Amino acid sequence: MGTFLSPAQIAQYQRDGFLVLPDFADAGRCLELRERALALAREHVPSPQLATIFTADGQALHASDEYFLTSGEAIRCFFEKDAFDTDGRLRAEAHLCLNKLGHAMHDLDPVFDAFSRTPRLAALAGDIGMHDALLLQSMYIFKQARIGGEVICHTDHTYLWTEPRSVVGFWFAIDDATTENGCMWALPGGHRIPVKNRSHLNASRTATIMDQWDKQPYPGTGLVALEARRGTLVLLDGALPHRSGANLSDKPRHAYTIHAIDAEANYLPDNWLQRTTLPLRGFGSC
Ligand SMILES: O=C(O)CCC(=O)C(=O)O
């Protein structure tokens, strides 16, 4: 496996807890993924009566839903909260009201699989210290024009806990992301703040609960905007506080994100995402 990052980039990732790599993915391949995501959305969208509303400002709010808890080995659609009018009717065609697709497109769809597994991604994972990276979950986030909700400040380790900590986010801008359409924000060096909470399954495995051992929220100031052109890859340390704003603009902000863990770390059996039938695979194509 070759190396992709320079020593200076690796040092920057270690210092800041994130690294922005413009033009990492080919723009044409991003557009192909975009088209595929919209096709999957049309194919998999549930009727609004069965809809799980994904409230983007609190993942735990939809976590009692079996549709969500079993989505780790499926392709499922989650609606935006603001997709519905006051009478509970969808404001637009159903597939244009989605918050995201999740959470196994990388294993179940050939276009997503090919986008998610390349020698360059494998080299990158090695460069940042992952010994045996496994792709755990994928999310295609639509952040639709005008209704795309905010994602509150969180760390990915909170939701995908391993011992020792190993989760890394690989976030791709599929559309240009700006402060107007809800780009990502991250706290430089924030990965050195001890993680404050952990979400995990309850005893009956029917919902998630949040253990909160530090009541102080993550700092609300000091985060920097990660504006990103289509094709940019942002690497995010699992302990890094990050968020994204609501999209109040008329431009969608599609993004694709993969969360990978290290096979050498212990993945806890009460994490919400459990894979019982689909084996986890790495960044290599087989
Ligand atoms: O794309 C977004 O708005 C949020 C993504 C995120 O929080 C993540 O990938 O961990």
Ligand as a Chemical Component Dictionary entry (heavy atoms), coordinates in Angstrom:
data_LIG
# 
_chem_comp.id                   LIG 
_chem_comp.type                 NON-POLYMER 
_chem_comp.pdbx_formal_charge   0 
_chem_comp.three_letter_code    LIG 
# 
loop_
_chem_comp_atom.comp_id 
_chem_comp_atom.atom_id 
_chem_comp_atom.alt_atom_id 
_chem_comp_atom.type_symbol 
_chem_comp_atom.charge 
_chem_comp_atom.model_Cartn_x 
_chem_comp_atom.model_Cartn_y 
_chem_comp_atom.model_Cartn_z 
_chem_comp_atom.pdbx_ordinal 
LIG O1 O1 O 0 -22.699 16.512 6.078  1  
LIG C1 C1 C 0 -23.148 16.944 7.126  2  
LIG O2 O2 O 0 -23.866 17.922 7.162  3  
LIG C2 C2 C 0 -22.815 16.292 8.455  4  
LIG C3 C3 C 0 -21.922 15.116 8.306  5  
LIG C4 C4 C 0 -21.388 14.588 9.595  6  
LIG O3 O3 O 0 -21.613 15.091 10.654 7  
LIG C5 C5 C 0 -20.542 13.398 9.537  8  
LIG O4 O4 O 0 -20.260 12.907 8.448  9  
LIG O5 O5 O 0 -20.112 12.948 10.629 10 
# 
loop_
_chem_comp_bond.comp_id 
_chem_comp_bond.atom_id_1 
_chem_comp_bond.atom_id_2 
_chem_comp_bond.value_order 
_chem_comp_bond.pdbx_ordinal 
LIG O1 C1 DOUB 1 
LIG C1 O2 SING 2 
LIG C1 C2 SING 3 
LIG C2 C3 SING 4 
LIG C3 C4 SING 5 
LIG C4 O3 DOUB 6 
LIG C4 C5 SING 7 
LIG C5 O4 DOUB 8 
LIG C5 O5 SING 9 
# 
